[in-house]
Amino acid sequence: MADHDPLLVTREGPVVRATMNRPERRNALSTAMGAAWDALLTELAADTTARVLVIGGAGGHFCAGLDLTEVASDETPEQKLARQTVRNRRTGQRFLDISMLPQVVIAAVEGSCHAGGLGFCCSADIAFATATARFAAPEVRRGLVPAQILPWLARRAGRAAVTRLVLEAAVIDAAEAGRIGLVHQVVPDAAALEAQVQASIAAVLEGAPMALAETKGLLAALGPVSPEGYAEAGAASFARTASSPEAAEGIAAFKAKRKPSWSPGAR
């Protein structure tokens, strides 16, 4: 694939690598990248020869979440509500599709892992991070809600840890992410990250494909969180906030690199 493609996909034997490739935007999820993800996930769902999918990011970052420049527009509130409902339903479905792949999915996290980046990290089966990685769910500071990532965060780290993460919207370091369970292991640097990914791939490939796929299905059935039933409510919730005056202010402040000015008593 060309270097300018928003999602670079390579393959070596049974191992597929998907590298989010918008380094100038810290690999923020654009419409084009989302479409590329959807095409890849459809392909992998029917691929009986691929065994592992490794998700990473170009330029020293994993994913900074939704590209907010595509949220703001001159649409009417009704048009924005309709578009955001569709877009965020698709986002929730994308994380669900990743979790349901027959392949074992490994997230290799460097740099920023914010908002929707956490969705990619936590819908993967296994996640590793470098010591300099940073994690955050900043949606409420943008006048938005972390709708489509909440079930994946809760499934990975538990409700108590996630409650504080999403309500305070604080940036946490890799050590804290490891402590609360967002990632399985923290390694010193990019070289160590690749070595850990390779070790995990080798271990996974020792397992039987059908047994691994069935085990993944059983793991998905264990938890109390139901992403399948949550996707619609999450999409509607995000769309309502994305089309609100709060979101307009939050996104404008983000672009201007200033603190947002919230209306007193707004809900």
C-alpha atoms as an extended CHARMM CRD file, in Angstrom:
* protein
*
       267  EXT
         1         1  MET       CA              0.0000000000        0.0000000000        0.0000000000  PROA      1               0.0000000000
         2         2  ALA       CA              1.0900000000        3.6150000000       -0.5620000000  PROA      2               0.0000000000
         3         3  ASP       CA              2.6810000000        5.4430000000        2.3490000000  PROA      3               0.0000000000
         4         4  HSD       CA             -0.0970000000        8.0600000000        2.2950000000  PROA      4               0.0000000000
         5         5  ASP       CA             -2.8800000000        5.5220000000        2.8460000000  PROA      5               0.0000000000
         6         6  PRO       CA             -4.6150000000        6.1910000000        6.1920000000  PROA      6               0.0000000000
         7         7  LEU       CA             -4.3100000000        2.5220000000        7.1590000000  PROA      7               0.0000000000
         8         8  LEU       CA             -1.2330000000        0.5790000000        6.1030000000  PROA      8               0.0000000000
         9         9  VAL       CA             -1.8550000000       -3.1540000000        5.9220000000  PROA      9               0.0000000000
        10        10  THR       CA              0.9840000000       -5.6340000000        5.5540000000  PROA      10              0.0000000000
        11        11  ARG       CA              1.1330000000       -9.3820000000        5.8870000000  PROA      11              0.0000000000
        12        12  GLU       CA              3.8070000000      -11.9210000000        6.6510000000  PROA      12              0.0000000000
        13        13  GLY       CA              2.4530000000      -15.4590000000        6.5940000000  PROA      13              0.0000000000
        14        14  PRO       CA             -0.4070000000      -15.7250000000        9.0950000000  PROA      14              0.0000000000
        15        15  VAL       CA              0.3490000000      -12.3440000000       10.6990000000  PROA      15              0.0000000000
        16        16  VAL       CA             -1.4330000000       -9.1840000000        9.4990000000  PROA      16              0.0000000000
        17        17  ARG       CA             -0.3460000000       -5.7340000000       10.6470000000  PROA      17              0.0000000000
        18        18  ALA       CA             -2.6370000000       -2.7200000000       10.4770000000  PROA      18              0.0000000000
        19        19  THR       CA             -0.8280000000        0.5510000000       11.0900000000  PROA      19              0.0000000000
        20        20  MET       CA             -2.8860000000        3.7070000000       11.4950000000  PROA      20              0.0000000000
        21        21  ASN       CA             -1.0720000000        6.1710000000        9.2810000000  PROA      21              0.0000000000
        22        22  ARG       CA             -1.8930000000        9.8020000000        9.9360000000  PROA      22              0.0000000000
        23        23  PRO       CA              1.1590000000       10.7710000000       12.0040000000  PROA      23              0.0000000000
        24        24  GLU       CA              0.5890000000       14.4820000000       11.4320000000  PROA      24              0.0000000000
        25        25  ARG       CA             -2.6990000000       14.0700000000       13.3570000000  PROA      25              0.0000000000
        26        26  ARG       CA             -1.3660000000       11.5140000000       15.8690000000  PROA      26              0.0000000000
        27        27  ASN       CA             -3.2820000000        8.9430000000       13.8020000000  PROA      27              0.0000000000
        28        28  ALA       CA             -6.6840000000       10.4530000000       14.5760000000  PROA      28              0.0000000000
        29        29  LEU       CA             -9.5130000000        8.4210000000       13.1130000000  PROA      29              0.0000000000
        30        30  SER       CA            -10.7910000000       10.0460000000        9.9150000000  PROA      30              0.0000000000
        31        31  THR       CA            -13.6760000000        8.9650000000        7.7230000000  PROA      31              0.0000000000
        32        32  ALA       CA            -11.2100000000        7.5410000000        5.2060000000  PROA      32              0.0000000000
        33        33  MET       CA             -9.3630000000        5.5890000000        7.8870000000  PROA      33              0.0000000000
        34        34  GLY       CA            -12.6500000000        4.2620000000        9.2200000000  PROA      34              0.0000000000
        35        35  ALA       CA            -13.6200000000        3.0280000000        5.7660000000  PROA      35              0.0000000000
        36        36  ALA       CA            -10.2380000000        1.3170000000        5.4180000000  PROA      36              0.0000000000
        37        37  TRP       CA            -10.7250000000       -0.3460000000        8.8010000000  PROA      37              0.0000000000
        38        38  ASP       CA            -14.1570000000       -1.6030000000        7.8120000000  PROA      38              0.0000000000
        39        39  ALA       CA            -12.8500000000       -3.0970000000        4.5890000000  PROA      39              0.0000000000
        40        40  LEU       CA            -10.0100000000       -4.8450000000        6.4260000000  PROA      40              0.0000000000
        41        41  LEU       CA            -12.2660000000       -6.2280000000        9.1570000000  PROA      41              0.0000000000
        42        42  THR       CA            -14.7080000000       -7.6070000000        6.5950000000  PROA      42              0.0000000000
        43        43  GLU       CA            -11.8070000000       -9.3070000000        4.8270000000  PROA      43              0.0000000000
        44        44  LEU       CA            -10.3070000000      -10.7350000000        8.0090000000  PROA      44              0.0000000000
        45        45  ALA       CA            -13.6280000000      -12.0720000000        9.2750000000  PROA      45              0.0000000000
        46        46  ALA       CA            -13.6760000000      -14.4360000000        6.2850000000  PROA      46              0.0000000000
        47        47  ASP       CA             -9.9360000000      -15.1740000000        6.2010000000  PROA      47              0.0000000000
        48        48  THR       CA             -9.1700000000      -18.6940000000        7.3880000000  PROA      48              0.0000000000
        49        49  THR       CA             -5.4090000000      -18.3630000000        6.9490000000  PROA      49              0.0000000000
        50        50  ALA       CA             -4.6780000000      -15.2200000000        8.9760000000  PROA      50              0.0000000000
        51        51  ARG       CA             -3.9940000000      -16.0500000000       12.6310000000  PROA      51              0.0000000000
        52        52  VAL       CA             -2.9350000000      -12.7640000000       14.2590000000  PROA      52              0.0000000000
        53        53  LEU       CA             -3.7450000000       -9.0820000000       13.7260000000  PROA      53              0.0000000000
        54        54  VAL       CA             -1.3260000000       -6.5180000000       15.1740000000  PROA      54              0.0000000000
        55        55  ILE       CA             -2.6720000000       -2.9660000000       15.5190000000  PROA      55              0.0000000000
        56        56  GLY       CA             -0.2020000000       -0.0960000000       15.7300000000  PROA      56              0.0000000000
        57        57  GLY       CA              0.3100000000        3.5230000000       14.7960000000  PROA      57              0.0000000000
        58        58  ALA       CA              2.8120000000        5.4060000000       12.6730000000  PROA      58              0.0000000000
        59        59  GLY       CA              5.1160000000        8.1570000000       13.8590000000  PROA      59              0.0000000000
        60        60  GLY       CA              5.4010000000        7.1890000000       17.5040000000  PROA      60              0.0000000000
        61        61  HSD       CA              1.7060000000        7.4500000000       18.3660000000  PROA      61              0.0000000000
        62        62  PHE       CA             -1.0980000000        4.8960000000       18.5190000000  PROA      62              0.0000000000
        63        63  CYS       CA             -4.3390000000        6.8290000000       17.9570000000  PROA      63              0.0000000000
        64        64  ALA       CA             -5.5900000000       10.1670000000       19.2980000000  PROA      64              0.0000000000
        65        65  GLY       CA             -9.2480000000        9.2420000000       18.7690000000  PROA      65              0.0000000000
        66        66  LEU       CA            -11.8130000000       10.7560000000       16.4470000000  PROA      66              0.0000000000
        67        67  ASP       CA            -10.5560000000       13.5290000000       14.1900000000  PROA      67              0.0000000000
        68        68  LEU       CA            -12.4990000000       16.4530000000       15.6600000000  PROA      68              0.0000000000
        69        69  THR       CA            -11.9750000000       18.5340000000       12.5390000000  PROA      69              0.0000000000
        70        70  GLU       CA            -14.5110000000       16.2190000000       10.8880000000  PROA      70              0.0000000000
        71        71  VAL       CA            -17.0470000000       16.6510000000       13.6920000000  PROA      71              0.0000000000
        72        72  ALA       CA            -17.3710000000       20.4110000000       13.4160000000  PROA      72              0.0000000000
        73        73  SER       CA            -19.3090000000       21.5800000000       10.3530000000  PROA      73              0.0000000000
        74        74  ASP       CA            -21.8730000000       24.0790000000        9.1110000000  PROA      74              0.0000000000
        75        75  GLU       CA            -24.6690000000       21.5110000000        9.1910000000  PROA      75              0.0000000000
        76        76  THR       CA            -27.9270000000       22.1940000000       10.9570000000  PROA      76              0.0000000000
        77        77  PRO       CA            -28.3300000000       20.5270000000       14.3650000000  PROA      77              0.0000000000
        78        78  GLU       CA            -30.7120000000       18.0070000000       12.7970000000  PROA      78              0.0000000000
        79        79  GLN       CA            -28.2670000000       17.1390000000       10.0180000000  PROA      79              0.0000000000
        80        80  LYS       CA            -25.3980000000       16.8430000000       12.4670000000  PROA      80              0.0000000000
        81        81  LEU       CA            -27.4740000000       14.6480000000       14.7770000000  PROA      81              0.0000000000
        82        82  ALA       CA            -28.3310000000       12.2630000000       11.9220000000  PROA      82              0.0000000000
        83        83  ARG       CA            -24.7570000000       12.1080000000       10.6080000000  PROA      83              0.0000000000
        84        84  GLN       CA            -23.1920000000       11.5880000000       14.0100000000  PROA      84              0.0000000000
        85        85  THR       CA            -25.6860000000        8.8510000000       14.8930000000  PROA      85              0.0000000000
        86        86  VAL       CA            -24.6990000000        6.9030000000       11.7810000000  PROA      86              0.0000000000
        87        87  ARG       CA            -20.9770000000        7.5500000000       12.2090000000  PROA      87              0.0000000000
        88        88  ASN       CA            -20.8550000000        6.5700000000       15.8370000000  PROA      88              0.0000000000
        89        89  ARG       CA            -23.0080000000        3.5130000000       15.3870000000  PROA      89              0.0000000000
        90        90  ARG       CA            -20.3570000000        2.4360000000       12.9060000000  PROA      90              0.0000000000
        91        91  THR       CA            -17.5720000000        3.2470000000       15.3680000000  PROA      91              0.0000000000
        92        92  GLY       CA            -19.1370000000        1.0660000000       18.0390000000  PROA      92              0.0000000000
        93        93  GLN       CA            -19.6700000000       -1.7170000000       15.5440000000  PROA      93              0.0000000000
        94        94  ARG       CA            -16.0330000000       -1.4370000000       14.4510000000  PROA      94              0.0000000000
        95        95  PHE       CA            -14.7630000000       -2.1260000000       17.9600000000  PROA      95              0.0000000000
        96        96  LEU       CA            -17.2040000000       -5.0100000000       18.2590000000  PROA      96              0.0000000000
        97        97  ASP       CA            -15.9900000000       -6.3870000000       14.9180000000  PROA      97              0.0000000000
        98        98  ILE       CA            -12.3870000000       -6.2530000000       16.1320000000  PROA      98              0.0000000000
        99        99  SER       CA            -13.2790000000       -8.1490000000       19.2880000000  PROA      99              0.0000000000
       100       100  MET       CA            -15.1400000000      -10.8170000000       17.3120000000  PROA      100             0.0000000000
       101       101  LEU       CA            -12.4280000000      -11.5160000000       14.7460000000  PROA      101             0.0000000000
       102       102  PRO       CA            -11.3300000000      -15.1550000000       14.6640000000  PROA      102             0.0000000000
       103       103  GLN       CA             -7.7440000000      -13.9000000000       14.7470000000  PROA      103             0.0000000000
       104       104  VAL       CA             -5.9950000000      -12.9910000000       17.9850000000  PROA      104             0.0000000000
       105       105  VAL       CA             -5.6660000000       -9.1970000000       18.0370000000  PROA      105             0.0000000000
       106       106  ILE       CA             -2.6360000000       -7.5260000000       19.6220000000  PROA      106             0.0000000000
       107       107  ALA       CA             -2.4430000000       -3.7700000000       20.2210000000  PROA      107             0.0000000000
       108       108  ALA       CA              1.0460000000       -2.2430000000       20.2570000000  PROA      108             0.0000000000
       109       109  VAL       CA              0.6880000000        1.1630000000       21.8780000000  PROA      109             0.0000000000
       110       110  GLU       CA              3.1140000000        4.0650000000       21.7150000000  PROA      110             0.0000000000
       111       111  GLY       CA              2.5610000000        7.7460000000       22.4230000000  PROA      111             0.0000000000
       112       112  SER       CA             -1.0280000000        8.9640000000       22.4520000000  PROA      112             0.0000000000
       113       113  CYS       CA             -3.8120000000        6.4750000000       23.0930000000  PROA      113             0.0000000000
       114       114  HSD       CA             -6.7660000000        8.7650000000       23.6010000000  PROA      114             0.0000000000
       115       115  ALA       CA            -10.5380000000        8.5020000000       23.2260000000  PROA      115             0.0000000000
       116       116  GLY       CA            -11.2570000000        6.1530000000       20.3130000000  PROA      116             0.0000000000
       117       117  GLY       CA             -7.6610000000        4.9900000000       20.5060000000  PROA      117             0.0000000000
       118       118  LEU       CA             -8.6610000000        3.3570000000       23.7860000000  PROA      118             0.0000000000
       119       119  GLY       CA            -11.4110000000        1.5900000000       21.8680000000  PROA      119             0.0000000000
       120       120  PHE       CA             -8.8400000000        0.0010000000       19.5710000000  PROA      120             0.0000000000
       121       121  CYS       CA             -6.5760000000       -0.8150000000       22.5090000000  PROA      121             0.0000000000
       122       122  CYS       CA             -9.2760000000       -2.4040000000       24.6600000000  PROA      122             0.0000000000
       123       123  SER       CA            -11.2160000000       -4.2370000000       21.9570000000  PROA      123             0.0000000000
       124       124  ALA       CA             -7.9580000000       -6.0150000000       21.0970000000  PROA      124             0.0000000000
       125       125  ASP       CA             -7.3530000000       -9.2730000000       22.9360000000  PROA      125             0.0000000000
       126       126  ILE       CA             -3.8840000000       -8.3630000000       24.1880000000  PROA      126             0.0000000000
       127       127  ALA       CA             -2.3080000000       -4.9320000000       24.6210000000  PROA      127             0.0000000000
       128       128  PHE       CA              1.2850000000       -3.8560000000       25.2190000000  PROA      128             0.0000000000
       129       129  ALA       CA              2.5820000000       -0.3220000000       25.6620000000  PROA      129             0.0000000000
       130       130  THR       CA              5.8430000000        1.5440000000       25.8620000000  PROA      130             0.0000000000
       131       131  ALA       CA              6.6910000000        3.3570000000       29.0790000000  PROA      131             0.0000000000
       132       132  THR       CA              6.1520000000        6.7340000000       27.4020000000  PROA      132             0.0000000000
       133       133  ALA       CA              2.6140000000        5.9540000000       26.1770000000  PROA      133             0.0000000000
       134       134  ARG       CA             -0.1790000000        8.1250000000       27.5150000000  PROA      134             0.0000000000
       135       135  PHE       CA             -3.8420000000        7.2210000000       27.8990000000  PROA      135             0.0000000000
       136       136  ALA       CA             -6.9110000000        9.4560000000       28.2340000000  PROA      136             0.0000000000
       137       137  ALA       CA            -10.6470000000        9.6700000000       27.6520000000  PROA      137             0.0000000000
       138       138  PRO       CA            -10.9950000000       13.4630000000       27.2590000000  PROA      138             0.0000000000
       139       139  GLU       CA            -14.4880000000       13.5180000000       25.7510000000  PROA      139             0.0000000000
       140       140  VAL       CA            -16.2670000000       15.3690000000       28.5720000000  PROA      140             0.0000000000
       141       141  ARG       CA            -13.7650000000       18.2140000000       28.2040000000  PROA      141             0.0000000000
       142       142  ARG       CA            -14.8710000000       18.5410000000       24.5890000000  PROA      142             0.0000000000
       143       143  GLY       CA            -18.5840000000       18.5590000000       25.4240000000  PROA      143             0.0000000000
       144       144  LEU       CA            -18.8660000000       14.9520000000       24.2460000000  PROA      144             0.0000000000
       145       145  VAL       CA            -19.3110000000       11.5380000000       25.8690000000  PROA      145             0.0000000000
       146       146  PRO       CA            -17.0040000000        8.4860000000       25.6100000000  PROA      146             0.0000000000
       147       147  ALA       CA            -19.9760000000        6.5040000000       24.3910000000  PROA      147             0.0000000000
       148       148  GLN       CA            -18.4960000000        3.8530000000       22.1550000000  PROA      148             0.0000000000
       149       149  ILE       CA            -15.4030000000        3.1160000000       24.2270000000  PROA      149             0.0000000000
       150       150  LEU       CA            -17.0760000000        2.7280000000       27.6330000000  PROA      150             0.0000000000
       151       151  PRO       CA            -17.9790000000       -0.9640000000       27.3680000000  PROA      151             0.0000000000
       152       152  TRP       CA            -14.4810000000       -1.8490000000       26.1950000000  PROA      152             0.0000000000
       153       153  LEU       CA            -12.8300000000        0.1660000000       28.9380000000  PROA      153             0.0000000000
       154       154  ALA       CA            -15.0850000000       -1.4310000000       31.5410000000  PROA      154             0.0000000000
       155       155  ARG       CA            -14.4780000000       -4.9100000000       30.2040000000  PROA      155             0.0000000000
       156       156  ARG       CA            -10.7190000000       -4.4020000000       30.3330000000  PROA      156             0.0000000000
       157       157  ALA       CA            -10.1910000000       -2.3450000000       33.4800000000  PROA      157             0.0000000000
       158       158  GLY       CA            -13.4130000000       -2.6300000000       35.4810000000  PROA      158             0.0000000000
       159       159  ARG       CA            -16.0830000000       -0.0750000000       36.2660000000  PROA      159             0.0000000000
       160       160  ALA       CA            -14.3980000000        1.5610000000       39.2730000000  PROA      160             0.0000000000
       161       161  ALA       CA            -11.1790000000        2.4470000000       37.4660000000  PROA      161             0.0000000000
       162       162  VAL       CA            -13.0210000000        3.5080000000       34.3310000000  PROA      162             0.0000000000
       163       163  THR       CA            -15.4300000000        5.7580000000       36.2330000000  PROA      163             0.0000000000
       164       164  ARG       CA            -12.5980000000        7.9380000000       37.4460000000  PROA      164             0.0000000000
       165       165  LEU       CA            -10.8050000000        7.8490000000       34.0940000000  PROA      165             0.0000000000
       166       166  VAL       CA            -13.7930000000        9.1140000000       32.0820000000  PROA      166             0.0000000000
       167       167  LEU       CA            -15.1830000000       11.6040000000       34.6360000000  PROA      167             0.0000000000
       168       168  GLU       CA            -11.8730000000       13.2750000000       35.4730000000  PROA      168             0.0000000000
       169       169  ALA       CA            -10.6700000000       13.0130000000       31.8610000000  PROA      169             0.0000000000
       170       170  ALA       CA             -7.1100000000       12.9720000000       33.1690000000  PROA      170             0.0000000000
       171       171  VAL       CA             -4.1230000000       11.7590000000       31.1660000000  PROA      171             0.0000000000
       172       172  ILE       CA             -2.5360000000        8.7180000000       32.7910000000  PROA      172             0.0000000000
       173       173  ASP       CA              0.8610000000        7.2230000000       32.1000000000  PROA      173             0.0000000000
       174       174  ALA       CA              1.6440000000        3.7050000000       30.9820000000  PROA      174             0.0000000000
       175       175  ALA       CA              2.4820000000        2.5190000000       34.4750000000  PROA      175             0.0000000000
       176       176  GLU       CA             -0.9730000000        3.5350000000       35.7160000000  PROA      176             0.0000000000
       177       177  ALA       CA             -2.5900000000        2.0420000000       32.6090000000  PROA      177             0.0000000000
       178       178  GLY       CA             -0.8590000000       -1.2170000000       33.4130000000  PROA      178             0.0000000000
       179       179  ARG       CA             -1.8750000000       -1.0370000000       37.0730000000  PROA      179             0.0000000000
       180       180  ILE       CA             -5.5810000000       -0.6580000000       36.2840000000  PROA      180             0.0000000000
       181       181  GLY       CA             -5.4480000000       -3.2280000000       33.4830000000  PROA      181             0.0000000000
       182       182  LEU       CA             -5.8190000000       -1.1710000000       30.3070000000  PROA      182             0.0000000000
       183       183  VAL       CA             -2.6820000000       -2.8700000000       28.9930000000  PROA      183             0.0000000000
       184       184  HSD       CA             -1.2100000000       -6.2450000000       29.8510000000  PROA      184             0.0000000000
       185       185  GLN       CA              2.4420000000       -5.2420000000       29.9420000000  PROA      185             0.0000000000
       186       186  VAL       CA              4.5490000000       -2.0850000000       29.8000000000  PROA      186             0.0000000000
       187       187  VAL       CA              7.9740000000       -2.2300000000       28.1340000000  PROA      187             0.0000000000
       188       188  PRO       CA             10.7860000000        0.3480000000       28.0200000000  PROA      188             0.0000000000
       189       189  ASP       CA             10.7660000000        1.4790000000       24.3910000000  PROA      189             0.0000000000
       190       190  ALA       CA              9.7490000000        0.7960000000       20.7930000000  PROA      190             0.0000000000
       191       191  ALA       CA             12.3810000000       -1.9170000000       20.3090000000  PROA      191             0.0000000000
       192       192  ALA       CA             11.1890000000       -3.7360000000       23.4030000000  PROA      192             0.0000000000
       193       193  LEU       CA              7.5940000000       -3.3010000000       22.2460000000  PROA      193             0.0000000000
       194       194  GLU       CA              8.3240000000       -5.0410000000       18.9570000000  PROA      194             0.0000000000
       195       195  ALA       CA             10.1790000000       -7.8100000000       20.7760000000  PROA      195             0.0000000000
       196       196  GLN       CA              7.1920000000       -8.3180000000       23.0630000000  PROA      196             0.0000000000
       197       197  VAL       CA              4.7870000000       -8.3760000000       20.1220000000  PROA      197             0.0000000000
       198       198  GLN       CA              6.9390000000      -10.9780000000       18.3880000000  PROA      198             0.0000000000
       199       199  ALA       CA              7.0160000000      -13.1150000000       21.5360000000  PROA      199             0.0000000000
       200       200  SER       CA              3.2450000000      -12.8990000000       21.8390000000  PROA      200             0.0000000000
       201       201  ILE       CA              2.7670000000      -13.7960000000       18.1830000000  PROA      201             0.0000000000
       202       202  ALA       CA              4.9920000000      -16.8430000000       18.6230000000  PROA      202             0.0000000000
       203       203  ALA       CA              3.0050000000      -17.9350000000       21.6680000000  PROA      203             0.0000000000
       204       204  VAL       CA             -0.3360000000      -17.4570000000       19.9300000000  PROA      204             0.0000000000
       205       205  LEU       CA              0.7640000000      -19.3990000000       16.8650000000  PROA      205             0.0000000000
       206       206  GLU       CA              1.4080000000      -22.3600000000       19.1310000000  PROA      206             0.0000000000
       207       207  GLY       CA             -2.3440000000      -22.5760000000       19.7140000000  PROA      207             0.0000000000
       208       208  ALA       CA             -4.8760000000      -24.2590000000       17.4440000000  PROA      208             0.0000000000
       209       209  PRO       CA             -6.8310000000      -21.7890000000       15.2590000000  PROA      209             0.0000000000
       210       210  MET       CA            -10.2800000000      -23.1770000000       16.0000000000  PROA      210             0.0000000000
       211       211  ALA       CA             -9.5470000000      -23.5620000000       19.6840000000  PROA      211             0.0000000000
       212       212  LEU       CA             -8.3550000000      -19.9700000000       19.8720000000  PROA      212             0.0000000000
       213       213  ALA       CA            -11.4290000000      -18.6730000000       18.0610000000  PROA      213             0.0000000000
       214       214  GLU       CA            -13.7390000000      -20.6800000000       20.3130000000  PROA      214             0.0000000000
       215       215  THR       CA            -11.8690000000      -19.5150000000       23.4050000000  PROA      215             0.0000000000
       216       216  LYS       CA            -12.2960000000      -15.9160000000       22.2810000000  PROA      216             0.0000000000
       217       217  GLY       CA            -16.0230000000      -16.5130000000       21.9550000000  PROA      217             0.0000000000
       218       218  LEU       CA            -16.2290000000      -17.9240000000       25.4550000000  PROA      218             0.0000000000
       219       219  LEU       CA            -14.2470000000      -15.0150000000       26.8870000000  PROA      219             0.0000000000
       220       220  ALA       CA            -16.6540000000      -12.5760000000       25.2610000000  PROA      220             0.0000000000
       221       221  ALA       CA            -19.5780000000      -14.3320000000       26.9210000000  PROA      221             0.0000000000
       222       222  LEU       CA            -18.0820000000      -14.1330000000       30.4180000000  PROA      222             0.0000000000
       223       223  GLY       CA            -18.3100000000      -10.4320000000       31.2060000000  PROA      223             0.0000000000
       224       224  PRO       CA            -21.3330000000       -8.4900000000       32.4640000000  PROA      224             0.0000000000
       225       225  VAL       CA            -20.8440000000       -5.7360000000       29.8720000000  PROA      225             0.0000000000
       226       226  SER       CA            -22.7870000000       -6.1940000000       26.6320000000  PROA      226             0.0000000000
       227       227  PRO       CA            -21.2580000000       -4.1000000000       23.8350000000  PROA      227             0.0000000000
       228       228  GLU       CA            -23.7640000000       -5.5630000000       21.3650000000  PROA      228             0.0000000000
       229       229  GLY       CA            -26.7250000000       -4.1120000000       23.2310000000  PROA      229             0.0000000000
       230       230  TYR       CA            -24.8580000000       -0.9420000000       24.0590000000  PROA      230             0.0000000000
       231       231  ALA       CA            -23.8740000000        0.1770000000       20.5670000000  PROA      231             0.0000000000
       232       232  GLU       CA            -27.1940000000        1.7870000000       19.6350000000  PROA      232             0.0000000000
       233       233  ALA       CA            -27.5950000000        3.6890000000       22.9020000000  PROA      233             0.0000000000
       234       234  GLY       CA            -23.9740000000        4.7910000000       22.7320000000  PROA      234             0.0000000000
       235       235  ALA       CA            -24.3360000000        6.0520000000       19.1660000000  PROA      235             0.0000000000
       236       236  ALA       CA            -27.4440000000        8.0410000000       20.0290000000  PROA      236             0.0000000000
       237       237  SER       CA            -25.8150000000        9.4970000000       23.1390000000  PROA      237             0.0000000000
       238       238  PHE       CA            -22.6910000000       10.5870000000       21.2750000000  PROA      238             0.0000000000
       239       239  ALA       CA            -24.7330000000       12.0770000000       18.4470000000  PROA      239             0.0000000000
       240       240  ARG       CA            -26.8320000000       14.1230000000       20.8830000000  PROA      240             0.0000000000
       241       241  THR       CA            -23.7650000000       15.6210000000       22.5000000000  PROA      241             0.0000000000
       242       242  ALA       CA            -21.8460000000       16.0310000000       19.2380000000  PROA      242             0.0000000000
       243       243  SER       CA            -24.6370000000       18.2110000000       17.8530000000  PROA      243             0.0000000000
       244       244  SER       CA            -24.9210000000       20.3280000000       21.0140000000  PROA      244             0.0000000000
       245       245  PRO       CA            -23.6210000000       23.8470000000       21.8090000000  PROA      245             0.0000000000
       246       246  GLU       CA            -21.2680000000       22.2460000000       24.3530000000  PROA      246             0.0000000000
       247       247  ALA       CA            -19.5880000000       20.2360000000       21.6380000000  PROA      247             0.0000000000
       248       248  ALA       CA            -19.3000000000       23.2800000000       19.4050000000  PROA      248             0.0000000000
       249       249  GLU       CA            -17.5650000000       25.1480000000       22.2280000000  PROA      249             0.0000000000
       250       250  GLY       CA            -15.4110000000       22.2150000000       23.2560000000  PROA      250             0.0000000000
       251       251  ILE       CA            -14.1710000000       21.5720000000       19.7400000000  PROA      251             0.0000000000
       252       252  ALA       CA            -13.5990000000       25.2700000000       19.0670000000  PROA      252             0.0000000000
       253       253  ALA       CA            -11.5580000000       25.5190000000       22.2580000000  PROA      253             0.0000000000
       254       254  PHE       CA             -9.5940000000       22.4130000000       21.3110000000  PROA      254             0.0000000000
       255       255  LYS       CA             -8.7020000000       23.9020000000       17.9390000000  PROA      255             0.0000000000
       256       256  ALA       CA             -7.7930000000       27.2610000000       19.4650000000  PROA      256             0.0000000000
       257       257  LYS       CA             -5.7510000000       25.5650000000       22.1990000000  PROA      257             0.0000000000
       258       258  ARG       CA             -7.7060000000       27.3200000000       24.9500000000  PROA      258             0.0000000000
       259       259  LYS       CA             -9.8640000000       26.2150000000       27.8290000000  PROA      259             0.0000000000
       260       260  PRO       CA            -13.5210000000       25.7580000000       26.8950000000  PROA      260             0.0000000000
       261       261  SER       CA            -16.1070000000       28.0160000000       28.4700000000  PROA      261             0.0000000000
       262       262  TRP       CA            -19.0100000000       25.9280000000       29.6780000000  PROA      262             0.0000000000
       263       263  SER       CA            -22.4270000000       27.4730000000       30.3350000000  PROA      263             0.0000000000
       264       264  PRO       CA            -23.2830000000       27.3780000000       34.0760000000  PROA      264             0.0000000000
       265       265  GLY       CA            -25.8390000000       24.7150000000       34.8510000000  PROA      265             0.0000000000
       266       266  ALA       CA            -25.7530000000       23.2100000000       31.3360000000  PROA      266             0.0000000000
       267       267  ARG       CA            -26.6750000000       19.5360000000       31.0910000000  PROA      267             0.0000000000
